[in-house]
Amino acid sequence: MPKIKTNRAAAKRFRKTGTGKIVFHKSNASHILTKKTTKRKRSLRKSRIVDKTNAKAIRLMLPNG
């Protein structure tokens, strides 16, 4: 049985927490920041937990965690 390869694009975007949930960082926080409000930029710094409808697909892309 061959080893399952990790999807490298997903590995760069998602990580698993200690409890097994999948976490990602929000987009739109790297440039063109002058027109965005301080509140919006502050919320973009935080990481979010992936919704359970997408979690299964991401878990298949990250077999080795």
CHARMM-style PDB file with segment names, atoms N, HN, CA, C and O in Angstrom:
ATOM      1  N   MET     1       0.847  -1.186   0.000  1.00  0.00      PROA
ATOM      2  CA  MET     1       0.000   0.000   0.000  1.00  0.00      PROA
ATOM      3  C   MET     1       0.889   1.244   0.000  1.00  0.00      PROA
ATOM      4  O   MET     1       1.715   1.396   0.900  1.00  0.00      PROA
ATOM      5  N   PRO     2       0.745   2.133  -0.976  1.00  0.00      PROA
ATOM      6  CA  PRO     2       1.597   3.327  -1.010  1.00  0.00      PROA
ATOM      7  C   PRO     2       1.193   4.343   0.054  1.00  0.00      PROA
ATOM      8  O   PRO     2       0.067   4.342   0.551  1.00  0.00      PROA
ATOM      9  N   LYS     3       2.136   5.198   0.381  1.00  0.00      PROA
ATOM     10  HN  LYS     3       3.051   5.199  -0.023  1.00  0.00      PROA
ATOM     11  CA  LYS     3       1.858   6.254   1.356  1.00  0.00      PROA
ATOM     12  C   LYS     3       0.916   7.285   0.734  1.00  0.00      PROA
ATOM     13  O   LYS     3       0.918   7.491  -0.480  1.00  0.00      PROA
ATOM     14  N   ILE     4       0.122   7.921   1.571  1.00  0.00      PROA
ATOM     15  HN  ILE     4       0.120   7.754   2.557  1.00  0.00      PROA
ATOM     16  CA  ILE     4      -0.780   8.973   1.096  1.00  0.00      PROA
ATOM     17  C   ILE     4      -0.024  10.286   1.117  1.00  0.00      PROA
ATOM     18  O   ILE     4       0.555  10.658   2.138  1.00  0.00      PROA
ATOM     19  N   LYS     5      -0.027  10.982   0.005  1.00  0.00      PROA
ATOM     20  HN  LYS     5      -0.497  10.680  -0.824  1.00  0.00      PROA
ATOM     21  CA  LYS     5       0.679  12.255  -0.073  1.00  0.00      PROA
ATOM     22  C   LYS     5      -0.173  13.385   0.492  1.00  0.00      PROA
ATOM     23  O   LYS     5      -1.392  13.415   0.325  1.00  0.00      PROA
ATOM     24  N   THR     6       0.503  14.313   1.165  1.00  0.00      PROA
ATOM     25  HN  THR     6       1.494  14.289   1.300  1.00  0.00      PROA
ATOM     26  CA  THR     6      -0.148  15.512   1.672  1.00  0.00      PROA
ATOM     27  C   THR     6      -0.301  16.507   0.540  1.00  0.00      PROA
ATOM     28  O   THR     6       0.617  16.689  -0.261  1.00  0.00      PROA
ATOM     29  N   ASN     7      -1.457  17.154   0.468  1.00  0.00      PROA
ATOM     30  HN  ASN     7      -2.202  17.006   1.119  1.00  0.00      PROA
ATOM     31  CA  ASN     7      -1.655  18.234  -0.493  1.00  0.00      PROA
ATOM     32  C   ASN     7      -0.880  19.445   0.016  1.00  0.00      PROA
ATOM     33  O   ASN     7      -1.233  20.004   1.054  1.00  0.00      PROA
ATOM     34  N   ARG     8       0.172  19.864  -0.694  1.00  0.00      PROA
ATOM     35  HN  ARG     8       0.459  19.410  -1.537  1.00  0.00      PROA
ATOM     36  CA  ARG     8       1.081  20.901  -0.206  1.00  0.00      PROA
ATOM     37  C   ARG     8       0.405  22.265  -0.133  1.00  0.00      PROA
ATOM     38  O   ARG     8       0.739  23.069   0.737  1.00  0.00      PROA
ATOM     39  N   ALA     9      -0.532  22.537  -1.021  1.00  0.00      PROA
ATOM     40  HN  ALA     9      -0.804  21.884  -1.727  1.00  0.00      PROA
ATOM     41  CA  ALA     9      -1.254  23.817  -0.974  1.00  0.00      PROA
ATOM     42  C   ALA     9      -2.083  23.903   0.302  1.00  0.00      PROA
ATOM     43  O   ALA     9      -2.128  24.953   0.943  1.00  0.00      PROA
ATOM     44  N   ALA    10      -2.738  22.808   0.672  1.00  0.00      PROA
ATOM     45  HN  ALA    10      -2.701  21.955   0.151  1.00  0.00      PROA
ATOM     46  CA  ALA    10      -3.537  22.786   1.894  1.00  0.00      PROA
ATOM     47  C   ALA    10      -2.654  22.849   3.131  1.00  0.00      PROA
ATOM     48  O   ALA    10      -3.026  23.467   4.129  1.00  0.00      PROA
ATOM     49  N   ALA    11      -1.491  22.216   3.074  1.00  0.00      PROA
ATOM     50  HN  ALA    11      -1.189  21.714   2.263  1.00  0.00      PROA
ATOM     51  CA  ALA    11      -0.576  22.203   4.222  1.00  0.00      PROA
ATOM     52  C   ALA    11      -0.077  23.606   4.557  1.00  0.00      PROA
ATOM     53  O   ALA    11       0.202  23.905   5.718  1.00  0.00      PROA
ATOM     54  N   LYS    12       0.034  24.460   3.553  1.00  0.00      PROA
ATOM     55  HN  LYS    12      -0.194  24.217   2.610  1.00  0.00      PROA
ATOM     56  CA  LYS    12       0.493  25.831   3.772  1.00  0.00      PROA
ATOM     57  C   LYS    12      -0.612  26.726   4.317  1.00  0.00      PROA
ATOM     58  O   LYS    12      -0.326  27.780   4.886  1.00  0.00      PROA
ATOM     59  N   ARG    13      -1.863  26.326   4.153  1.00  0.00      PROA
ATOM     60  HN  ARG    13      -2.096  25.470   3.691  1.00  0.00      PROA
ATOM     61  CA  ARG    13      -2.988  27.182   4.531  1.00  0.00      PROA
ATOM     62  C   ARG    13      -3.700  26.763   5.808  1.00  0.00      PROA
ATOM     63  O   ARG    13      -4.311  27.595   6.478  1.00  0.00      PROA
ATOM     64  N   PHE    14      -3.628  25.480   6.152  1.00  0.00      PROA
ATOM     65  HN  PHE    14      -3.132  24.804   5.608  1.00  0.00      PROA
ATOM     66  CA  PHE    14      -4.377  24.963   7.288  1.00  0.00      PROA
ATOM     67  C   PHE    14      -3.465  24.238   8.256  1.00  0.00      PROA
ATOM     68  O   PHE    14      -2.417  23.719   7.872  1.00  0.00      PROA
ATOM     69  N   ARG    15      -3.880  24.207   9.534  1.00  0.00      PROA
ATOM     70  HN  ARG    15      -4.731  24.629   9.845  1.00  0.00      PROA
ATOM     71  CA  ARG    15      -3.178  23.400  10.533  1.00  0.00      PROA
ATOM     72  C   ARG    15      -4.200  22.860  11.517  1.00  0.00      PROA
ATOM     73  O   ARG    15      -5.288  23.414  11.672  1.00  0.00      PROA
ATOM     74  N   LYS    16      -3.837  21.777  12.176  1.00  0.00      PROA
ATOM     75  HN  LYS    16      -2.953  21.327  12.050  1.00  0.00      PROA
ATOM     76  CA  LYS    16      -4.745  21.156  13.136  1.00  0.00      PROA
ATOM     77  C   LYS    16      -4.425  21.666  14.536  1.00  0.00      PROA
ATOM     78  O   LYS    16      -3.264  21.886  14.881  1.00  0.00      PROA
ATOM     79  N   THR    17      -5.472  21.850  15.336  1.00  0.00      PROA
ATOM     80  HN  THR    17      -6.416  21.672  15.055  1.00  0.00      PROA
ATOM     81  CA  THR    17      -5.299  22.236  16.731  1.00  0.00      PROA
ATOM     82  C   THR    17      -5.075  20.969  17.558  1.00  0.00      PROA
ATOM     83  O   THR    17      -5.109  19.859  17.027  1.00  0.00      PROA
ATOM     84  N   GLY    18      -4.850  21.138  18.836  1.00  0.00      PROA
ATOM     85  HN  GLY    18      -4.822  22.040  19.267  1.00  0.00      PROA
ATOM     86  CA  GLY    18      -4.654  19.991  19.716  1.00  0.00      PROA
ATOM     87  C   GLY    18      -5.870  19.103  19.812  1.00  0.00      PROA
ATOM     88  O   GLY    18      -5.748  17.898  20.034  1.00  0.00      PROA
ATOM     89  N   THR    19      -7.057  19.694  19.646  1.00  0.00      PROA
ATOM     90  HN  THR    19      -7.156  20.673  19.466  1.00  0.00      PROA
ATOM     91  CA  THR    19      -8.296  18.909  19.722  1.00  0.00      PROA
ATOM     92  C   THR    19      -8.710  18.335  18.375  1.00  0.00      PROA
ATOM     93  O   THR    19      -9.715  17.629  18.292  1.00  0.00      PROA
ATOM     94  N   GLY    20      -7.946  18.627  17.308  1.00  0.00      PROA
ATOM     95  HN  GLY    20      -7.129  19.201  17.376  1.00  0.00      PROA
ATOM     96  CA  GLY    20      -8.239  18.060  15.998  1.00  0.00      PROA
ATOM     97  C   GLY    20      -9.029  18.953  15.067  1.00  0.00      PROA
ATOM     98  O   GLY    20      -9.330  18.562  13.939  1.00  0.00      PROA
ATOM     99  N   LYS    21      -9.374  20.170  15.530  1.00  0.00      PROA
ATOM    100  HN  LYS    21      -9.129  20.488  16.446  1.00  0.00      PROA
ATOM    101  CA  LYS    21     -10.070  21.101  14.649  1.00  0.00      PROA
ATOM    102  C   LYS    21      -9.077  21.706  13.668  1.00  0.00      PROA
ATOM    103  O   LYS    21      -7.872  21.709  13.920  1.00  0.00      PROA
ATOM    104  N   ILE    22      -9.581  22.218  12.550  1.00  0.00      PROA
ATOM    105  HN  ILE    22     -10.560  22.216  12.345  1.00  0.00      PROA
ATOM    106  CA  ILE    22      -8.716  22.786  11.512  1.00  0.00      PROA
ATOM    107  C   ILE    22      -8.827  24.304  11.543  1.00  0.00      PROA
ATOM    108  O   ILE    22      -9.924  24.861  11.556  1.00  0.00      PROA
ATOM    109  N   VAL    23      -7.670  24.961  11.553  1.00  0.00      PROA
ATOM    110  HN  VAL    23      -6.779  24.508  11.543  1.00  0.00      PROA
ATOM    111  CA  VAL    23      -7.591  26.412  11.708  1.00  0.00      PROA
ATOM    112  C   VAL    23      -6.972  27.017  10.459  1.00  0.00      PROA
ATOM    113  O   VAL    23      -6.099  26.413   9.835  1.00  0.00      PROA
ATOM    114  N   PHE    24      -7.428  28.218  10.093  1.00  0.00      PROA
ATOM    115  HN  PHE    24      -8.137  28.708  10.600  1.00  0.00      PROA
ATOM    116  CA  PHE    24      -6.840  28.940   8.963  1.00  0.00      PROA
ATOM    117  C   PHE    24      -6.809  30.428   9.283  1.00  0.00      PROA
ATOM    118  O   PHE    24      -7.505  30.897  10.183  1.00  0.00      PROA
ATOM    119  N   HSD    25      -5.998  31.160   8.538  1.00  0.00      PROA
ATOM    120  HN  HSD    25      -5.432  30.779   7.807  1.00  0.00      PROA
ATOM    121  CA  HSD    25      -5.934  32.607   8.678  1.00  0.00      PROA
ATOM    122  C   HSD    25      -6.767  33.236   7.569  1.00  0.00      PROA
ATOM    123  O   HSD    25      -6.848  32.705   6.462  1.00  0.00      PROA
ATOM    124  N   LYS    26      -7.374  34.356   7.874  1.00  0.00      PROA
ATOM    125  HN  LYS    26      -7.308  34.788   8.774  1.00  0.00      PROA
ATOM    126  CA  LYS    26      -8.207  35.047   6.889  1.00  0.00      PROA
ATOM    127  C   LYS    26      -7.349  35.697   5.812  1.00  0.00      PROA
ATOM    128  O   LYS    26      -6.174  35.993   6.029  1.00  0.00      PROA
ATOM    129  N   SER    27      -7.948  35.912   4.659  1.00  0.00      PROA
ATOM    130  HN  SER    27      -8.902  35.671   4.482  1.00  0.00      PROA
ATOM    131  CA  SER    27      -7.257  36.559   3.550  1.00  0.00      PROA
ATOM    132  C   SER    27      -7.473  38.071   3.594  1.00  0.00      PROA
ATOM    133  O   SER    27      -8.163  38.579   4.478  1.00  0.00      PROA
ATOM    134  N   ASN    28      -6.887  38.779   2.649  1.00  0.00      PROA
ATOM    135  HN  ASN    28      -6.326  38.367   1.931  1.00  0.00      PROA
ATOM    136  CA  ASN    28      -7.014  40.234   2.470  1.00  0.00      PROA
ATOM    137  C   ASN    28      -6.320  41.055   3.548  1.00  0.00      PROA
ATOM    138  O   ASN    28      -6.742  42.177   3.831  1.00  0.00      PROA
ATOM    139  N   ALA    29      -5.263  40.518   4.155  1.00  0.00      PROA
ATOM    140  HN  ALA    29      -4.920  39.607   3.924  1.00  0.00      PROA
ATOM    141  CA  ALA    29      -4.575  41.250   5.212  1.00  0.00      PROA
ATOM    142  C   ALA    29      -3.147  41.637   4.839  1.00  0.00      PROA
ATOM    143  O   ALA    29      -2.397  42.106   5.696  1.00  0.00      PROA
ATOM    144  N   SER    30      -2.758  41.451   3.582  1.00  0.00      PROA
ATOM    145  HN  SER    30      -3.367  41.070   2.886  1.00  0.00      PROA
ATOM    146  CA  SER    30      -1.351  41.656   3.236  1.00  0.00      PROA
ATOM    147  C   SER    30      -1.049  43.008   2.599  1.00  0.00      PROA
ATOM    148  O   SER    30       0.005  43.581   2.874  1.00  0.00      PROA
ATOM    149  N   HSD    31      -1.930  43.533   1.763  1.00  0.00      PROA
ATOM    150  HN  HSD    31      -2.787  43.067   1.540  1.00  0.00      PROA
ATOM    151  CA  HSD    31      -1.663  44.837   1.147  1.00  0.00      PROA
ATOM    152  C   HSD    31      -2.968  45.561   0.862  1.00  0.00      PROA
ATOM    153  O   HSD    31      -4.048  45.006   1.064  1.00  0.00      PROA
ATOM    154  N   ILE    32      -2.869  46.799   0.391  1.00  0.00      PROA
ATOM    155  HN  ILE    32      -1.992  47.249   0.226  1.00  0.00      PROA
ATOM    156  CA  ILE    32      -4.009  47.715   0.218  1.00  0.00      PROA
ATOM    157  C   ILE    32      -4.753  47.851   1.551  1.00  0.00      PROA
ATOM    158  O   ILE    32      -5.967  47.660   1.624  1.00  0.00      PROA
ATOM    159  N   LEU    33      -4.007  48.182   2.585  1.00  0.00      PROA
ATOM    160  HN  LEU    33      -3.021  48.337   2.526  1.00  0.00      PROA
ATOM    161  CA  LEU    33      -4.566  48.255   3.931  1.00  0.00      PROA
ATOM    162  C   LEU    33      -5.064  49.648   4.300  1.00  0.00      PROA
ATOM    163  O   LEU    33      -5.757  49.805   5.305  1.00  0.00      PROA
ATOM    164  N   THR    34      -4.725  50.658   3.508  1.00  0.00      PROA
ATOM    165  HN  THR    34      -4.162  50.531   2.691  1.00  0.00      PROA
ATOM    166  CA  THR    34      -5.086  52.034   3.874  1.00  0.00      PROA
ATOM    167  C   THR    34      -6.590  52.259   3.837  1.00  0.00      PROA
ATOM    168  O   THR    34      -7.123  53.010   4.654  1.00  0.00      PROA
ATOM    169  N   LYS    35      -7.274  51.623   2.908  1.00  0.00      PROA
ATOM    170  HN  LYS    35      -6.841  51.013   2.245  1.00  0.00      PROA
ATOM    171  CA  LYS    35      -8.725  51.840   2.793  1.00  0.00      PROA
ATOM    172  C   LYS    35      -9.540  50.966   3.738  1.00  0.00      PROA
ATOM    173  O   LYS    35     -10.747  51.164   3.880  1.00  0.00      PROA
ATOM    174  N   LYS    36      -8.888  49.997   4.389  1.00  0.00      PROA
ATOM    175  HN  LYS    36      -7.908  49.836   4.274  1.00  0.00      PROA
ATOM    176  CA  LYS    36      -9.600  49.118   5.312  1.00  0.00      PROA
ATOM    177  C   LYS    36      -9.619  49.734   6.714  1.00  0.00      PROA
ATOM    178  O   LYS    36      -8.651  50.360   7.147  1.00  0.00      PROA
ATOM    179  N   THR    37     -10.722  49.544   7.395  1.00  0.00      PROA
ATOM    180  HN  THR    37     -11.507  49.036   7.043  1.00  0.00      PROA
ATOM    181  CA  THR    37     -10.857  50.132   8.729  1.00  0.00      PROA
ATOM    182  C   THR    37      -9.975  49.383   9.725  1.00  0.00      PROA
ATOM    183  O   THR    37      -9.582  48.239   9.496  1.00  0.00      PROA
ATOM    184  N   THR    38      -9.678  50.048  10.822  1.00  0.00      PROA
ATOM    185  HN  THR    38      -9.997  50.977  11.008  1.00  0.00      PROA
ATOM    186  CA  THR    38      -8.854  49.438  11.871  1.00  0.00      PROA
ATOM    187  C   THR    38      -9.534  48.200  12.431  1.00  0.00      PROA
ATOM    188  O   THR    38      -8.878  47.195  12.707  1.00  0.00      PROA
ATOM    189  N   LYS    39     -10.849  48.271  12.597  1.00  0.00      PROA
ATOM    190  HN  LYS    39     -11.382  49.087  12.372  1.00  0.00      PROA
ATOM    191  CA  LYS    39     -11.604  47.130  13.113  1.00  0.00      PROA
ATOM    192  C   LYS    39     -11.505  45.936  12.174  1.00  0.00      PROA
ATOM    193  O   LYS    39     -11.347  44.797  12.614  1.00  0.00      PROA
ATOM    194  N   ARG    40     -11.600  46.205  10.887  1.00  0.00      PROA
ATOM    195  HN  ARG    40     -11.728  47.130  10.529  1.00  0.00      PROA
ATOM    196  CA  ARG    40     -11.518  45.130   9.891  1.00  0.00      PROA
ATOM    197  C   ARG    40     -10.135  44.493   9.873  1.00  0.00      PROA
ATOM    198  O   ARG    40     -10.008  43.270   9.809  1.00  0.00      PROA
ATOM    199  N   LYS    41      -9.092  45.335   9.931  1.00  0.00      PROA
ATOM    200  HN  LYS    41      -9.196  46.328   9.983  1.00  0.00      PROA
ATOM    201  CA  LYS    41      -7.719  44.817   9.933  1.00  0.00      PROA
ATOM    202  C   LYS    41      -7.439  44.009  11.190  1.00  0.00      PROA
ATOM    203  O   LYS    41      -6.730  43.004  11.135  1.00  0.00      PROA
ATOM    204  N   ARG    42      -7.982  44.432  12.311  1.00  0.00      PROA
ATOM    205  HN  ARG    42      -8.558  45.249  12.356  1.00  0.00      PROA
ATOM    206  CA  ARG    42      -7.776  43.716  13.566  1.00  0.00      PROA
ATOM    207  C   ARG    42      -8.427  42.339  13.508  1.00  0.00      PROA
ATOM    208  O   ARG    42      -7.859  41.366  14.005  1.00  0.00      PROA
ATOM    209  N   SER    43      -9.604  42.248  12.912  1.00  0.00      PROA
ATOM    210  HN  SER    43     -10.065  43.038  12.508  1.00  0.00      PROA
ATOM    211  CA  SER    43     -10.278  40.951  12.808  1.00  0.00      PROA
ATOM    212  C   SER    43      -9.587  40.028  11.810  1.00  0.00      PROA
ATOM    213  O   SER    43      -9.697  38.807  11.922  1.00  0.00      PROA
ATOM    214  N   LEU    44      -8.874  40.594  10.833  1.00  0.00      PROA
ATOM    215  HN  LEU    44      -8.785  41.586  10.742  1.00  0.00      PROA
ATOM    216  CA  LEU    44      -8.140  39.781   9.858  1.00  0.00      PROA
ATOM    217  C   LEU    44      -6.906  39.128  10.466  1.00  0.00      PROA
ATOM    218  O   LEU    44      -6.390  38.155   9.915  1.00  0.00      PROA
ATOM    219  N   ARG    45      -6.426  39.644  11.587  1.00  0.00      PROA
ATOM    220  HN  ARG    45      -6.845  40.435  12.035  1.00  0.00      PROA
ATOM    221  CA  ARG    45      -5.253  39.061  12.248  1.00  0.00      PROA
ATOM    222  C   ARG    45      -5.579  37.736  12.925  1.00  0.00      PROA
ATOM    223  O   ARG    45      -4.698  36.898  13.113  1.00  0.00      PROA
ATOM    224  N   LYS    46      -6.827  37.548  13.287  1.00  0.00      PROA
ATOM    225  HN  LYS    46      -7.543  38.229  13.134  1.00  0.00      PROA
ATOM    226  CA  LYS    46      -7.218  36.366  14.042  1.00  0.00      PROA
ATOM    227  C   LYS    46      -7.385  35.153  13.124  1.00  0.00      PROA
ATOM    228  O   LYS    46      -7.766  35.283  11.961  1.00  0.00      PROA
ATOM    229  N   SER    47      -7.093  33.979  13.670  1.00  0.00      PROA
ATOM    230  HN  SER    47      -6.783  33.873  14.615  1.00  0.00      PROA
ATOM    231  CA  SER    47      -7.326  32.758  12.907  1.00  0.00      PROA
ATOM    232  C   SER    47      -8.740  32.257  13.192  1.00  0.00      PROA
ATOM    233  O   SER    47      -9.322  32.555  14.235  1.00  0.00      PROA
ATOM    234  N   ARG    48      -9.265  31.511  12.270  1.00  0.00      PROA
ATOM    235  HN  ARG    48      -8.792  31.269  11.423  1.00  0.00      PROA
ATOM    236  CA  ARG    48     -10.633  31.007  12.382  1.00  0.00      PROA
ATOM    237  C   ARG    48     -10.622  29.484  12.299  1.00  0.00      PROA
ATOM    238  O   ARG    48      -9.677  28.885  11.786  1.00  0.00      PROA
ATOM    239  N   ILE    49     -11.675  28.873  12.804  1.00  0.00      PROA
ATOM    240  HN  ILE    49     -12.443  29.359  13.220  1.00  0.00      PROA
ATOM    241  CA  ILE    49     -11.849  27.424  12.698  1.00  0.00      PROA
ATOM    242  C   ILE    49     -12.684  27.139  11.458  1.00  0.00      PROA
ATOM    243  O   ILE    49     -13.690  27.804  11.212  1.00  0.00      PROA
ATOM    244  N   VAL    50     -12.264  26.155  10.686  1.00  0.00      PROA
ATOM    245  HN  VAL    50     -11.447  25.615  10.887  1.00  0.00      PROA
ATOM    246  CA  VAL    50     -12.954  25.777   9.455  1.00  0.00      PROA
ATOM    247  C   VAL    50     -14.323  25.212   9.795  1.00  0.00      PROA
ATOM    248  O   VAL    50     -14.471  24.477  10.771  1.00  0.00      PROA
ATOM    249  N   ASP    51     -15.325  25.553   8.990  1.00  0.00      PROA
ATOM    250  HN  ASP    51     -15.204  26.150   8.197  1.00  0.00      PROA
ATOM    251  CA  ASP    51     -16.676  25.050   9.169  1.00  0.00      PROA
ATOM    252  C   ASP    51     -16.700  23.540   8.953  1.00  0.00      PROA
ATOM    253  O   ASP    51     -15.927  23.006   8.157  1.00  0.00      PROA
ATOM    254  N   LYS    52     -17.589  22.859   9.665  1.00  0.00      PROA
ATOM    255  HN  LYS    52     -18.216  23.293  10.312  1.00  0.00      PROA
ATOM    256  CA  LYS    52     -17.619  21.389   9.602  1.00  0.00      PROA
ATOM    257  C   LYS    52     -17.983  20.867   8.215  1.00  0.00      PROA
ATOM    258  O   LYS    52     -17.671  19.721   7.891  1.00  0.00      PROA
ATOM    259  N   THR    53     -18.644  21.692   7.383  1.00  0.00      PROA
ATOM    260  HN  THR    53     -18.897  22.623   7.646  1.00  0.00      PROA
ATOM    261  CA  THR    53     -18.989  21.240   6.026  1.00  0.00      PROA
ATOM    262  C   THR    53     -17.746  21.111   5.145  1.00  0.00      PROA
ATOM    263  O   THR    53     -17.734  20.314   4.207  1.00  0.00      PROA
ATOM    264  N   ASN    54     -16.700  21.890   5.440  1.00  0.00      PROA
ATOM    265  HN  ASN    54     -16.710  22.538   6.201  1.00  0.00      PROA
ATOM    266  CA  ASN    54     -15.461  21.829   4.661  1.00  0.00      PROA
ATOM    267  C   ASN    54     -14.369  21.032   5.359  1.00  0.00      PROA
ATOM    268  O   ASN    54     -13.367  20.680   4.736  1.00  0.00      PROA
ATOM    269  N   ALA    55     -14.546  20.746   6.626  1.00  0.00      PROA
ATOM    270  HN  ALA    55     -15.360  21.031   7.133  1.00  0.00      PROA
ATOM    271  CA  ALA    55     -13.486  20.118   7.420  1.00  0.00      PROA
ATOM    272  C   ALA    55     -13.120  18.725   6.909  1.00  0.00      PROA
ATOM    273  O   ALA    55     -11.946  18.355   6.928  1.00  0.00      PROA
ATOM    274  N   LYS    56     -14.090  17.957   6.461  1.00  0.00      PROA
ATOM    275  HN  LYS    56     -15.044  18.257   6.446  1.00  0.00      PROA
ATOM    276  CA  LYS    56     -13.810  16.599   6.009  1.00  0.00      PROA
ATOM    277  C   LYS    56     -12.910  16.605   4.772  1.00  0.00      PROA
ATOM    278  O   LYS    56     -11.979  15.805   4.676  1.00  0.00      PROA
ATOM    279  N   ALA    57     -13.186  17.501   3.834  1.00  0.00      PROA
ATOM    280  HN  ALA    57     -13.942  18.151   3.912  1.00  0.00      PROA
ATOM    281  CA  ALA    57     -12.384  17.584   2.609  1.00  0.00      PROA
ATOM    282  C   ALA    57     -10.947  17.995   2.919  1.00  0.00      PROA
ATOM    283  O   ALA    57     -10.003  17.480   2.318  1.00  0.00      PROA
ATOM    284  N   ILE    58     -10.787  18.924   3.858  1.00  0.00      PROA
ATOM    285  HN  ILE    58     -11.554  19.342   4.346  1.00  0.00      PROA
ATOM    286  CA  ILE    58      -9.450  19.377   4.232  1.00  0.00      PROA
ATOM    287  C   ILE    58      -8.706  18.275   4.976  1.00  0.00      PROA
ATOM    288  O   ILE    58      -7.502  18.098   4.788  1.00  0.00      PROA
ATOM    289  N   ARG    59      -9.417  17.538   5.816  1.00  0.00      PROA
ATOM    290  HN  ARG    59     -10.394  17.682   5.969  1.00  0.00      PROA
ATOM    291  CA  ARG    59      -8.791  16.448   6.557  1.00  0.00      PROA
ATOM    292  C   ARG    59      -8.236  15.382   5.603  1.00  0.00      PROA
ATOM    293  O   ARG    59      -7.204  14.776   5.893  1.00  0.00      PROA
ATOM    294  N   LEU    60      -8.907  15.149   4.476  1.00  0.00      PROA
ATOM    295  HN  LEU    60      -9.746  15.641   4.241  1.00  0.00      PROA
ATOM    296  CA  LEU    60      -8.426  14.197   3.482  1.00  0.00      PROA
ATOM    297  C   LEU    60      -7.158  14.706   2.797  1.00  0.00      PROA
ATOM    298  O   LEU    60      -6.303  13.915   2.397  1.00  0.00      PROA
ATOM    299  N   MET    61      -7.039  16.031   2.664  1.00  0.00      PROA
ATOM    300  HN  MET    61      -7.733  16.674   2.990  1.00  0.00      PROA
ATOM    301  CA  MET    61      -5.845  16.609   2.051  1.00  0.00      PROA
ATOM    302  C   MET    61      -4.655  16.629   2.998  1.00  0.00      PROA
ATOM    303  O   MET    61      -3.509  16.728   2.560  1.00  0.00      PROA
ATOM    304  N   LEU    62      -4.931  16.533   4.314  1.00  0.00      PROA
ATOM    305  HN  LEU    62      -5.862  16.453   4.670  1.00  0.00      PROA
ATOM    306  CA  LEU    62      -3.877  16.571   5.330  1.00  0.00      PROA
ATOM    307  C   LEU    62      -3.869  15.253   6.114  1.00  0.00      PROA
ATOM    308  O   LEU    62      -4.221  15.247   7.294  1.00  0.00      PROA
ATOM    309  N   PRO    63      -3.480  14.150   5.494  1.00  0.00      PROA
ATOM    310  CA  PRO    63      -3.586  12.860   6.164  1.00  0.00      PROA
ATOM    311  C   PRO    63      -2.640  12.703   7.352  1.00  0.00      PROA
ATOM    312  O   PRO    63      -2.934  11.947   8.278  1.00  0.00      PROA
ATOM    313  N   ASN    64      -1.513  13.405   7.338  1.00  0.00      PROA
ATOM    314  HN  ASN    64      -1.274  14.020   6.586  1.00  0.00      PROA
ATOM    315  CA  ASN    64      -0.524  13.235   8.411  1.00  0.00      PROA
ATOM    316  C   ASN    64      -0.520  14.378   9.403  1.00  0.00      PROA
ATOM    317  O   ASN    64       0.393  14.498  10.220  1.00  0.00      PROA
ATOM    318  N   GLY    65      -1.532  15.210   9.335  1.00  0.00      PROA
ATOM    319  HN  GLY    65      -2.273  15.112   8.671  1.00  0.00      PROA
ATOM    320  CA  GLY    65      -1.733  16.246  10.319  1.00  0.00      PROA
ATOM    321  C   GLY    65      -0.808  17.409  10.246  1.00  0.00      PROA
ATOM    322  OT1 GLY    65      -0.915  18.335  11.050  1.00  0.00      PROA
TER     323      GLY     65
END
